[in-house]
């Protein structure tokens, strides 16, 4: 189920935001026993680089990611840590910034 869930999230983000880079990690195993984990939804981290973020503040970028994921936020995702950058911002990104574990 985890791989299928990851693919659904990636597909939604790819279709909606046309990212130049997309890294997604499932951190659900770190939250075993947590209330959000009991209902079957997962904990994820995403690093996404898209030109669509160019004129947006960080909060607006997060809101766009949430809107793009739509119903997956209710059915598949309990918690989502988002790092959203423009291509120019990504150029100055430190190597190893995102560790999918």
MIZAGU-179200 format. One record per residue: x, z, y of N, C-alpha, C in turn; residue in one letter; residue number from 0. Coordinates in steps of 0.001 Angstrom, whole numbers, plus 500000, padded with zeros to 6 digits. Each point is the difference from the previous one (the first is absolute). Layout:
BEGIN
<site><n_east>X</n_east><n_up>Z</n_up><n_north>Y</n_north><ca_east>X</ca_east><ca_up>Z</ca_up><ca_north>Y</ca_north><c_east>X</c_east><c_up>Z</c_up><c_north>Y</c_north><residu>A</residu><num>NUM</num></site>
...
// end
This chain:
BEGIN
<site><n_east>500826</n_east><n_up>500000</n_up><n_north>498798</n_north><ca_east>499174</ca_east><ca_up>500000</ca_up><ca_north>501202</ca_north><c_east>500863</c_east><c_up>500000</c_up><c_north>501256</c_north><residu>X</residu><num>0</num></site>
<site><n_east>501139</n_east><n_up>500693</n_up><n_north>499962</n_north><ca_east>500852</ca_east><ca_up>500084</ca_up><ca_north>501179</ca_north><c_east>500501</c_east><c_up>498632</c_up><c_north>500432</c_north><residu>X</residu><num>1</num></site>
<site><n_east>500481</n_east><n_up>499189</n_up><n_north>499056</n_north><ca_east>500499</ca_east><ca_up>498669</ca_up><ca_north>500355</ca_north><c_east>498886</c_east><c_up>499142</c_up><c_north>500596</c_north><residu>X</residu><num>2</num></site>
<site><n_east>498819</n_east><n_up>500058</n_up><n_north>499420</n_north><ca_east>498871</ca_east><ca_up>499234</ca_up><ca_north>500525</ca_north><c_east>499634</c_east><c_up>500475</c_up><c_north>501396</c_north><residu>X</residu><num>3</num></site>
<site><n_east>500046</n_east><n_up>501293</n_up><n_north>500214</n_north><ca_east>499695</ca_east><ca_up>500574</ca_up><ca_north>501312</ca_north><c_east>501039</c_east><c_up>499546</c_up><c_north>501024</c_north><residu>X</residu><num>4</num></site>
<site><n_east>501274</n_east><n_up>500056</n_up><n_north>499632</n_north><ca_east>501062</ca_east><ca_up>499544</ca_up><ca_north>500896</ca_north><c_east>499820</c_east><c_up>498532</c_up><c_north>500359</c_north><residu>X</residu><num>5</num></site>
<site><n_east>499644</n_east><n_up>499191</n_up><n_north>499020</n_north><ca_east>499790</ca_east><ca_up>498571</ca_up><ca_north>500250</ca_north><c_east>498811</c_east><c_up>499758</c_up><c_north>500922</c_north><residu>X</residu><num>6</num></site>
<site><n_east>498927</n_east><n_up>500775</n_up><n_north>499845</n_north><ca_east>498841</ca_east><ca_up>499859</ca_up><ca_north>500897</ca_north><c_east>500389</c_east><c_up>500344</c_up><c_north>501436</c_north><residu>X</residu><num>7</num></site>
<site><n_east>500752</n_east><n_up>501066</n_up><n_north>500173</n_north><ca_east>500430</ca_east><ca_up>500409</ca_up><ca_north>501340</ca_north><c_east>500907</c_east><c_up>498935</c_up><c_north>500603</c_north><residu>X</residu><num>8</num></site>
<site><n_east>500985</n_east><n_up>499539</n_up><n_north>499231</n_north><ca_east>500913</ca_east><ca_up>498963</ca_up><ca_north>500492</ca_north><c_east>499240</c_east><c_up>498723</c_up><c_north>500362</c_north><residu>X</residu><num>9</num></site>
<site><n_east>499066</n_east><n_up>499598</n_up><n_north>499155</n_north><ca_east>499238</ca_east><ca_up>498776</ca_up><ca_north>500250</ca_north><c_east>499203</c_east><c_up>500106</c_up><c_north>501294</c_north><residu>X</residu><num>10</num></site>
<site><n_east>499373</n_east><n_up>501136</n_up><n_north>500210</n_north><ca_east>499199</ca_east><ca_up>500204</ca_up><ca_north>501207</ca_north><c_east>500882</c_east><c_up>499962</c_up><c_north>501250</c_north><residu>X</residu><num>11</num></site>
<site><n_east>501139</n_east><n_up>500697</n_up><n_north>499960</n_north><ca_east>500901</ca_east><ca_up>500026</ca_up><ca_north>501153</ca_north><c_east>500630</c_east><c_up>498635</c_up><c_north>500255</c_north><residu>X</residu><num>12</num></site>
<site><n_east>500346</n_east><n_up>499299</n_up><n_north>498937</n_north><ca_east>500612</ca_east><ca_up>498682</ca_up><ca_north>500143</ca_north><c_east>499010</c_east><c_up>499003</c_up><c_north>500608</c_north><residu>X</residu><num>13</num></site>
<site><n_east>498784</n_east><n_up>499991</n_up><n_north>499502</n_north><ca_east>498997</ca_east><ca_up>499064</ca_up><ca_north>500509</ca_north><c_east>499613</c_east><c_up>500311</c_up><c_north>501444</c_north><residu>X</residu><num>14</num></site>
<site><n_east>499911</n_east><n_up>501275</n_up><n_north>500330</n_north><ca_east>499525</ca_east><ca_up>500370</ca_up><ca_north>501329</ca_north><c_east>501047</c_east><c_up>500050</c_up><c_north>501084</c_north><residu>X</residu><num>15</num></site>
<site><n_east>501252</n_east><n_up>500304</n_up><n_north>499642</n_north><ca_east>501025</ca_east><ca_up>500220</ca_up><ca_north>501026</ca_north><c_east>501169</c_east><c_up>499021</c_up><c_north>499937</c_north><residu>X</residu><num>16</num></site>
<site><n_east>500042</n_east><n_up>499153</n_up><n_north>498991</n_north><ca_east>501064</ca_east><ca_up>499003</ca_up><ca_north>499857</ca_north><c_east>501379</c_east><c_up>500611</c_up><c_north>500264</c_north><residu>X</residu><num>17</num></site>
<site><n_east>500357</n_east><n_up>501036</n_up><n_north>499253</n_north><ca_east>501256</ca_east><ca_up>500696</ca_up><ca_north>500282</ca_north><c_east>501239</c_east><c_up>499179</c_up><c_north>499663</c_north><residu>X</residu><num>18</num></site>
<site><n_east>501041</n_east><n_up>500239</n_up><n_north>500784</n_north><ca_east>501305</ca_east><ca_up>499421</ca_up><ca_north>499691</ca_north><c_east>500708</c_east><c_up>500860</c_up><c_north>498964</c_north><residu>X</residu><num>19</num></site>
<site><n_east>499620</n_east><n_up>501275</n_up><n_north>499953</n_north><ca_east>500525</ca_east><ca_up>500912</ca_up><ca_north>498991</ca_north><c_east>498890</c_east><c_up>500998</c_up><c_north>499672</c_north><residu>X</residu><num>20</num></site>
<site><n_east>499899</n_east><n_up>500316</n_up><n_north>498720</n_north><ca_east>499017</ca_east><ca_up>500975</ca_up><ca_north>499545</ca_north><c_east>500594</c_east><c_up>500770</c_up><c_north>498831</c_north><residu>X</residu><num>21</num></site>
<site><n_east>500137</n_east><n_up>501293</n_up><n_north>500182</n_north><ca_east>500490</ca_east><ca_up>500877</ca_up><ca_north>498937</ca_north><c_east>498946</c_east><c_up>501085</c_up><c_north>499800</c_north><residu>X</residu><num>22</num></site>
<site><n_east>499637</n_east><n_up>500228</n_up><n_north>498758</n_north><ca_east>498949</ca_east><ca_up>500959</ca_up><ca_north>499675</ca_north><c_east>500473</c_east><c_up>500895</c_up><c_north>498870</c_north><residu>X</residu><num>23</num></site>
<site><n_east>499782</n_east><n_up>501296</n_up><n_north>500151</n_north><ca_east>500388</ca_east><ca_up>500952</ca_up><ca_north>498958</ca_north><c_east>498823</c_east><c_up>500908</c_up><c_north>499676</c_north><residu>X</residu><num>24</num></site>
<site><n_east>499858</n_east><n_up>500311</n_up><n_north>498727</n_north><ca_east>498971</ca_east><ca_up>500917</ca_up><ca_north>499523</ca_north><c_east>500634</c_east><c_up>501377</c_up><c_north>499834</c_north><residu>X</residu><num>25</num></site>
<site><n_east>499577</n_east><n_up>500948</n_up><n_north>500830</n_north><ca_east>500507</ca_east><ca_up>501371</ca_up><ca_north>499951</ca_north><c_east>499013</c_east><c_up>500958</c_up><c_north>499335</c_north><residu>X</residu><num>26</num></site>
<site><n_east>499037</n_east><n_up>499466</n_up><n_north>499295</n_north><ca_east>498946</ca_east><ca_up>500824</ca_up><ca_north>499407</ca_north><c_east>500555</c_east><c_up>501075</c_up><c_north>499068</c_north><residu>X</residu><num>27</num></site>
<site><n_east>501063</n_east><n_up>499686</n_up><n_north>499281</n_north><ca_east>500582</ca_east><ca_up>500963</ca_up><ca_north>499062</ca_north><c_east>500517</c_east><c_up>501249</c_up><c_north>500715</c_north><residu>X</residu><num>28</num></site>
<site><n_east>500277</n_east><n_up>499885</n_up><n_north>501285</n_north><ca_east>500481</ca_east><ca_up>501154</ca_up><ca_north>500768</ca_north><c_east>498860</c_east><c_up>500934</c_up><c_north>500408</c_north><residu>X</residu><num>29</num></site>
<site><n_east>498767</n_east><n_up>499548</n_up><n_north>499781</n_north><ca_east>498832</ca_east><ca_up>500758</ca_up><ca_north>500443</ca_north><c_east>499078</c_east><c_up>500375</c_up><c_north>498841</c_north><residu>X</residu><num>30</num></site>
<site><n_east>500531</n_east><n_up>500049</n_up><n_north>498808</n_north><ca_east>499186</ca_east><ca_up>500367</ca_up><ca_north>498830</ca_north><c_east>499379</c_east><c_up>501367</c_up><c_north>500234</c_north><residu>X</residu><num>31</num></site>
<site><n_east>498710</n_east><n_up>500099</n_up><n_north>499730</n_north><ca_east>499283</ca_east><ca_up>501255</ca_up><ca_north>500195</ca_north><c_east>499425</c_east><c_up>500170</c_up><c_north>501389</c_north><residu>X</residu><num>32</num></site>
<site><n_east>500408</n_east><n_up>499159</n_up><n_north>500932</n_north><ca_east>499491</ca_east><ca_up>500032</ca_up><ca_north>501370</ca_north><c_east>498546</c_east><c_up>499549</c_up><c_north>499986</c_north><residu>X</residu><num>33</num></site>
<site><n_east>499202</n_east><n_up>500540</n_up><n_north>500898</n_north><ca_east>498570</ca_east><ca_up>499682</ca_up><ca_north>500028</ca_north><c_east>499749</c_east><c_up>498494</c_up><c_north>500070</c_north><residu>X</residu><num>34</num></site>
<site><n_east>500768</n_east><n_up>499290</n_up><n_north>500799</n_north><ca_east>499811</ca_east><ca_up>498555</ca_up><ca_north>500124</ca_north><c_east>500360</c_east><c_up>499253</c_up><c_north>498741</c_north><residu>X</residu><num>35</num></site>
<site><n_east>500899</n_east><n_up>500556</n_up><n_north>499204</n_north><ca_east>500412</ca_east><ca_up>499332</ca_up><ca_north>498764</ca_north><c_east>498951</c_east><c_up>500161</c_up><c_north>498913</c_north><residu>X</residu><num>36</num></site>
<site><n_east>499220</n_east><n_up>501050</n_up><n_north>500084</n_north><ca_east>498996</ca_east><ca_up>500261</ca_up><ca_north>498959</ca_north><c_east>498902</c_east><c_up>498951</c_up><c_north>499942</c_north><residu>X</residu><num>37</num></site>
<site><n_east>499714</n_east><n_up>499370</n_up><n_north>501147</n_north><ca_east>498927</ca_east><ca_up>499000</ca_up><ca_north>500000</ca_north><c_east>500494</c_east><c_up>498612</c_up><c_north>499599</c_north><residu>X</residu><num>38</num></site>
<site><n_east>501282</n_east><n_up>499898</n_up><n_north>499628</n_north><ca_east>500531</ca_east><ca_up>498745</ca_up><ca_north>499493</ca_north><c_east>500634</c_east><c_up>499099</c_up><c_north>501038</c_north><residu>X</residu><num>39</num></site>
<site><n_east>499874</n_east><n_up>500344</n_up><n_north>501266</n_north><ca_east>500634</ca_east><ca_up>499173</ca_up><ca_north>501034</ca_north><c_east>501463</c_east><c_up>500401</c_up><c_north>500138</c_north><residu>X</residu><num>40</num></site>
<site><n_east>500817</n_east><n_up>499124</n_up><n_north>500558</n_north><ca_east>501434</ca_east><ca_up>500229</ca_up><ca_north>500035</ca_north><c_east>500582</c_east><c_up>500288</c_up><c_north>501365</c_north><residu>X</residu><num>41</num></site>
<site><n_east>501269</n_east><n_up>500403</n_up><n_north>499975</n_north><ca_east>500815</ca_east><ca_up>500256</ca_up><ca_north>501185</ca_north><c_east>501057</c_east><c_up>498900</c_up><c_north>500070</c_north><residu>X</residu><num>42</num></site>
<site><n_east>500067</n_east><n_up>499301</n_up><n_north>501131</n_north><ca_east>500881</ca_east><ca_up>498848</ca_up><ca_north>500127</ca_north><c_east>500794</c_east><c_up>500044</c_up><c_north>501295</c_north><residu>X</residu><num>43</num></site>
<site><n_east>501139</n_east><n_up>499271</n_up><n_north>499977</n_north><ca_east>500804</ca_east><ca_up>499755</ca_up><ca_north>501192</ca_north><c_east>500129</c_east><c_up>498494</c_up><c_north>500151</c_north><residu>X</residu><num>44</num></site>
<site><n_east>499890</n_east><n_up>499529</n_up><n_north>501242</n_north><ca_east>500143</ca_east><ca_up>498571</ca_up><ca_north>500256</ca_north><c_east>500923</c_east><c_up>499786</c_up><c_north>501193</c_north><residu>X</residu><num>45</num></site>
<site><n_east>500887</n_east><n_up>499021</n_up><n_north>499850</n_north><ca_east>500813</ca_east><ca_up>499507</ca_up><ca_north>501107</ca_north><c_east>499607</c_east><c_up>498548</c_up><c_north>500160</c_north><residu>X</residu><num>46</num></site>
<site><n_east>499508</n_east><n_up>499651</n_up><n_north>501187</n_north><ca_east>499500</ca_east><ca_up>498645</ca_up><ca_north>500222</ca_north><c_east>500526</c_east><c_up>499469</c_up><c_north>501335</c_north><residu>X</residu><num>47</num></site>
<site><n_east>500450</n_east><n_up>498765</n_up><n_north>499966</n_north><ca_east>500507</ca_east><ca_up>499319</ca_up><ca_north>501188</ca_north><c_east>499104</c_east><c_up>498790</c_up><c_north>500237</c_north><residu>X</residu><num>48</num></site>
<site><n_east>499394</n_east><n_up>499949</n_up><n_north>501184</n_north><ca_east>499088</ca_east><ca_up>498900</ca_up><ca_north>500311</ca_north><c_east>500046</c_east><c_up>499678</c_up><c_north>501493</c_north><residu>X</residu><num>49</num></site>
<site><n_east>499920</n_east><n_up>498728</n_up><n_north>500315</n_north><ca_east>499920</ca_east><ca_up>499572</ca_up><ca_north>501398</ca_north><c_east>498720</c_east><c_up>500505</c_up><c_north>500655</c_north><residu>X</residu><num>50</num></site>
<site><n_east>498989</n_east><n_up>500270</n_up><n_north>499203</n_north><ca_east>498723</ca_east><ca_up>500453</ca_up><ca_north>500545</ca_north><c_east>500106</c_east><c_up>501356</c_up><c_north>500689</c_north><residu>X</residu><num>51</num></site>
<site><n_east>501062</n_east><n_up>500738</n_up><n_north>499761</n_north><ca_east>500173</ca_east><ca_up>501312</ca_up><ca_north>500623</ca_north><c_east>500650</c_east><c_up>499920</c_up><c_north>501388</c_north><residu>X</residu><num>52</num></site>
<site><n_east>500382</n_east><n_up>498794</n_up><n_north>500435</n_north><ca_east>500831</ca_east><ca_up>499825</ca_up><ca_north>501193</ca_north><c_east>499453</c_east><c_up>500663</c_up><c_north>501260</c_north><residu>X</residu><num>53</num></site>
<site><n_east>498730</n_east><n_up>499965</n_up><n_north>500229</n_north><ca_east>499453</ca_east><ca_up>500558</ca_up><ca_north>501241</ca_north><c_east>499319</c_east><c_up>501345</c_up><c_north>499788</c_north><residu>X</residu><num>54</num></site>
<site><n_east>500208</n_east><n_up>500600</n_up><n_north>498847</n_north><ca_east>499268</ca_east><ca_up>501222</ca_up><ca_north>499657</ca_north><c_east>500865</c_east><c_up>501245</c_up><c_north>500063</c_north><residu>X</residu><num>55</num></site>
<site><n_east>499346</n_east><n_up>501090</n_up><n_north>500353</n_north><ca_east>500628</ca_east><ca_up>501312</ca_up><ca_north>499911</ca_north><c_east>499915</c_east><c_up>500453</c_up><c_north>498543</c_north><residu>X</residu><num>56</num></site>
<site><n_east>500805</n_east><n_up>501015</n_up><n_north>499628</n_north><ca_east>499990</ca_east><ca_up>500451</ca_up><ca_north>498597</ca_north><c_east>498608</c_east><c_up>500340</c_up><c_north>499462</c_north><residu>X</residu><num>57</num></site>
<site><n_east>499192</n_east><n_up>500700</n_up><n_north>500765</n_north><ca_east>498661</ca_east><ca_up>500350</ca_up><ca_north>499529</ca_north><c_east>499170</c_east><c_up>498756</c_up><c_north>499739</c_north><residu>X</residu><num>58</num></site>
<site><n_east>500097</n_east><n_up>499007</n_up><n_north>500855</n_north><ca_east>499256</ca_east><ca_up>498750</ca_up><ca_north>499813</ca_north><c_east>500462</c_east><c_up>499262</c_up><c_north>498746</c_north><residu>X</residu><num>59</num></site>
<site><n_east>501287</n_east><n_up>500066</n_up><n_north>499727</n_north><ca_east>500537</ca_east><ca_up>499372</ca_up><ca_north>498796</ca_north><c_east>499419</c_east><c_up>500659</c_up><c_north>498757</c_north><residu>X</residu><num>60</num></site>
<site><n_east>499964</n_east><n_up>501328</n_up><n_north>500003</n_north><ca_east>499448</ca_east><ca_up>500734</ca_up><ca_north>498857</ca_north><c_east>498523</c_east><c_up>499678</c_up><c_north>499830</c_north><residu>X</residu><num>61</num></site>
<site><n_east>499275</n_east><n_up>499952</n_up><n_north>501099</n_north><ca_east>498582</ca_east><ca_up>499675</ca_up><ca_north>499922</ca_north><c_east>499782</c_east><c_up>498608</c_up><c_north>499414</c_north><residu>X</residu><num>62</num></site>
<site><n_east>500857</n_east><n_up>499058</n_up><n_north>500372</n_north><ca_east>499896</ca_east><ca_up>498645</ca_up><ca_north>499452</ca_north><c_east>500272</c_east><c_up>499994</c_up><c_north>498499</c_north><residu>X</residu><num>63</num></site>
<site><n_east>500984</n_east><n_up>500759</n_up><n_north>499560</n_north><ca_east>500288</ca_east><ca_up>500096</ca_up><ca_north>498567</ca_north><c_east>498786</c_east><c_up>500579</c_up><c_north>499270</c_north><residu>X</residu><num>64</num></site>
<site><n_east>499423</n_east><n_up>501078</n_up><n_north>500540</n_north><ca_east>498823</ca_east><ca_up>500611</ca_up><ca_north>499369</ca_north><c_east>498833</c_east><c_up>499016</c_up><c_north>499947</c_north><residu>X</residu><num>65</num></site>
<site><n_east>499751</n_east><n_up>499285</n_up><n_north>501094</n_north><ca_east>498911</ca_east><ca_up>499012</ca_up><ca_north>500002</ca_north><c_east>500261</c_east><c_up>498895</c_up><c_north>498982</c_north><residu>X</residu><num>66</num></site>
<site><n_east>501247</n_east><n_up>499572</n_up><n_north>499904</n_north><ca_east>500356</ca_east><ca_up>498942</ca_up><ca_north>499054</ca_north><c_east>499764</c_east><c_up>500451</c_up><c_north>498559</c_north><residu>X</residu><num>67</num></site>
<site><n_east>500296</n_east><n_up>501247</n_up><n_north>499710</n_north><ca_east>499783</ca_east><ca_up>500525</ca_up><ca_north>498649</ca_north><c_east>498527</c_east><c_up>500236</c_up><c_north>499709</c_north><residu>X</residu><num>68</num></site>
<site><n_east>499212</n_east><n_up>500215</n_up><n_north>501024</n_north><ca_east>498552</ca_east><ca_up>500126</ca_up><ca_north>499862</ca_north><c_east>499563</c_east><c_up>501011</c_up><c_north>498959</c_north><residu>X</residu><num>69</num></site>
<site><n_east>499171</n_east><n_up>499555</n_up><n_north>499059</n_north><ca_east>499413</ca_east><ca_up>500893</ca_up><ca_north>499004</ca_north><c_east>501028</c_east><c_up>500625</c_up><c_north>499059</c_north><residu>X</residu><num>70</num></site>
<site><n_east>501214</n_east><n_up>499445</n_up><n_north>499927</n_north><ca_east>501028</ca_east><ca_up>500610</ca_up><ca_north>499147</ca_north><c_east>500354</c_east><c_up>501406</c_up><c_north>500492</c_north><residu>X</residu><num>71</num></site>
<site><n_east>499767</n_east><n_up>500257</n_up><n_north>501281</n_north><ca_east>500270</ca_east><ca_up>501334</ca_up><ca_north>500536</ca_north><c_east>499022</c_east><c_up>501030</c_up><c_north>499415</c_north><residu>X</residu><num>72</num></site>
<site><n_east>498847</n_east><n_up>499557</n_up><n_north>499540</n_north><ca_east>499043</ca_east><ca_up>500916</ca_up><ca_north>499389</ca_north><c_east>500069</c_east><c_up>500002</c_up><c_north>498476</c_north><residu>X</residu><num>73</num></site>
<site><n_east>500405</n_east><n_up>498869</n_up><n_north>499418</n_north><ca_east>499952</ca_east><ca_up>499875</ca_up><ca_north>498548</ca_north><c_east>501339</c_east><c_up>500209</c_up><c_north>499298</c_north><residu>X</residu><num>74</num></site>
<site><n_east>501110</n_east><n_up>499676</n_up><n_north>500665</n_north><ca_east>501300</ca_east><ca_up>500018</ca_up><ca_north>499339</ca_north><c_east>501048</c_east><c_up>500884</c_up><c_north>500667</c_north><residu>X</residu><num>75</num></site>
<site><n_east>499846</n_east><n_up>500241</n_up><n_north>501302</n_north><ca_east>501047</ca_east><ca_up>500684</ca_up><ca_north>500761</ca_north><c_east>499500</c_east><c_up>501327</c_up><c_north>500540</c_north><residu>X</residu><num>76</num></site>
<site><n_east>500700</n_east><n_up>501071</n_up><n_north>499643</n_north><ca_east>499699</ca_east><ca_up>501310</ca_up><ca_north>500579</ca_north><c_east>500860</c_east><c_up>500237</c_up><c_north>501231</c_north><residu>X</residu><num>77</num></site>
<site><n_east>501283</n_east><n_up>499635</n_up><n_north>499918</n_north><ca_east>500928</ca_east><ca_up>500208</ca_up><ca_north>501116</ca_north><c_east>500925</c_east><c_up>498795</c_up><c_north>500103</c_north><residu>X</residu><num>78</num></site>
<site><n_east>500296</n_east><n_up>499618</n_up><n_north>501247</n_north><ca_east>500851</ca_east><ca_up>498849</ca_up><ca_north>500236</ca_north><c_east>500949</c_east><c_up>500303</c_up><c_north>501149</c_north><residu>X</residu><num>79</num></site>
<site><n_east>501283</n_east><n_up>499965</n_up><n_north>499706</n_north><ca_east>501029</ca_east><ca_up>500149</ca_up><ca_north>501026</ca_north><c_east>500403</c_east><c_up>498590</c_up><c_north>500423</c_north><residu>X</residu><num>80</num></site>
<site><n_east>499891</n_east><n_up>499717</n_up><n_north>501297</n_north><ca_east>500209</ca_east><ca_up>498642</ca_up><ca_north>500499</ca_north><c_east>501202</c_east><c_up>499952</c_up><c_north>500935</c_north><residu>X</residu><num>81</num></site>
<site><n_east>500864</n_east><n_up>499043</n_up><n_north>499744</n_north><ca_east>501060</ca_east><ca_up>499635</ca_up><ca_north>500930</ca_north><c_east>499771</c_east><c_up>498535</c_up><c_north>500313</c_north><residu>X</residu><num>82</num></site>
<site><n_east>499573</n_east><n_up>499705</n_up><n_north>501236</n_north><ca_east>499623</ca_east><ca_up>498646</ca_up><ca_north>500388</ca_north><c_east>500881</c_east><c_up>499544</c_up><c_north>501155</c_north><residu>X</residu><num>83</num></site>
<site><n_east>500687</n_east><n_up>498879</n_up><n_north>499803</n_north><ca_east>500955</ca_east><ca_up>499502</ca_up><ca_north>500995</ca_north><c_east>499766</c_east><c_up>498534</c_up><c_north>500300</c_north><residu>X</residu><num>84</num></site>
<site><n_east>500486</n_east><n_up>499593</n_up><n_north>501162</n_north><ca_east>500068</ca_east><ca_up>498583</ca_up><ca_north>500331</ca_north><c_east>501288</c_east><c_up>499456</c_up><c_north>499396</c_north><residu>X</residu><num>85</num></site>
<site><n_east>500133</n_east><n_up>498681</n_up><n_north>499903</n_north><ca_east>501258</ca_east><ca_up>499441</ca_up><ca_north>499491</ca_north><c_east>501211</c_east><c_up>500423</c_up><c_north>500845</c_north><residu>X</residu><num>86</num></site>
<site><n_east>499846</n_east><n_up>500053</n_up><n_north>501317</n_north><ca_east>501112</ca_east><ca_up>500423</ca_up><ca_north>500859</ca_north><c_east>500394</c_east><c_up>501446</c_up><c_north>499719</c_north><residu>X</residu><num>87</num></site>
<site><n_east>499021</n_east><n_up>500864</n_up><n_north>499818</n_north><ca_east>500293</ca_east><ca_up>501402</ca_up><ca_north>499692</ca_north><c_east>500676</c_east><c_up>500133</c_up><c_north>498637</c_north><residu>X</residu><num>88</num></site>
<site><n_east>499593</n_east><n_up>499163</n_up><n_north>499071</n_north><ca_east>500564</ca_east><ca_up>500061</ca_up><ca_north>498653</ca_north><c_east>501475</c_east><c_up>499614</c_up><c_north>499986</c_north><residu>X</residu><num>89</num></site>
<site><n_east>500421</n_east><n_up>499182</n_up><n_north>500962</n_north><ca_east>501399</ca_east><ca_up>499590</ca_up><ca_north>500078</ca_north><c_east>500922</c_east><c_up>501196</c_up><c_north>500182</c_north><residu>X</residu><num>90</num></site>
<site><n_east>499506</n_east><n_up>501034</n_up><n_north>500694</n_north><ca_east>500829</ca_east><ca_up>501180</ca_up><ca_north>500251</ca_north><c_east>499780</c_east><c_up>501106</c_up><c_north>498971</c_north><residu>X</residu><num>91</num></site>
<site><n_east>499205</n_east><n_up>499708</n_up><n_north>498983</n_north><ca_east>499698</ca_east><ca_up>500972</ca_up><ca_north>498942</ca_north><c_east>501256</c_east><c_up>500359</c_up><c_north>499215</c_north><residu>X</residu><num>92</num></site>
<site><n_east>500137</n_east><n_up>501265</n_up><n_north>499703</n_north><ca_east>501135</ca_east><ca_up>500471</ca_up><ca_north>499215</ca_north><c_east>499818</c_east><c_up>499598</c_up><c_north>498539</c_north><residu>X</residu><num>93</num></site>
<site><n_east>501044</n_east><n_up>499483</n_up><n_north>499356</n_north><ca_east>499894</ca_east><ca_up>499690</ca_up><ca_north>498562</ca_north><c_east>499651</c_east><c_up>501264</c_up><c_north>499211</c_north><residu>X</residu><num>94</num></site>
<site><n_east>499149</n_east><n_up>499822</n_up><n_north>499011</n_north><ca_east>499611</ca_east><ca_up>501144</ca_up><ca_north>499169</ca_north><c_east>498907</c_east><c_up>500855</c_up><c_north>500615</c_north><residu>X</residu><num>95</num></site>
<site><n_east>499415</n_east><n_up>499532</n_up><n_north>501122</n_north><ca_east>498942</ca_east><ca_up>500740</ca_up><ca_north>500687</ca_north><c_east>498828</c_east><c_up>500286</c_up><c_north>499059</c_north><residu>X</residu><num>96</num></site>
<site><n_east>499672</n_east><n_up>499038</n_up><n_north>499170</n_north><ca_east>498870</ca_east><ca_up>500141</ca_up><ca_north>499088</ca_north><c_east>500527</c_east><c_up>500082</c_up><c_north>498587</c_north><residu>X</residu><num>97</num></site>
<site><n_east>499698</n_east><n_up>501064</n_up><n_north>499331</n_north><ca_east>500437</ca_east><ca_up>500188</ca_up><ca_north>498618</ca_north><c_east>498755</c_east><c_up>500086</c_up><c_north>499123</c_north><residu>X</residu><num>98</num></site>
<site><n_east>499661</n_east><n_up>498928</n_up><n_north>499277</n_north><ca_east>498777</ca_east><ca_up>500019</ca_up><ca_north>499202</ca_north><c_east>500040</c_east><c_up>500912</c_up><c_north>498788</c_north><residu>X</residu><num>99</num></site>
<site><n_east>501109</n_east><n_up>500672</n_up><n_north>499737</n_north><ca_east>500163</ca_east><ca_up>500941</ca_up><ca_north>498886</ca_north><c_east>499792</c_east><c_up>499282</c_up><c_north>498705</c_north><residu>X</residu><num>100</num></site>
// end
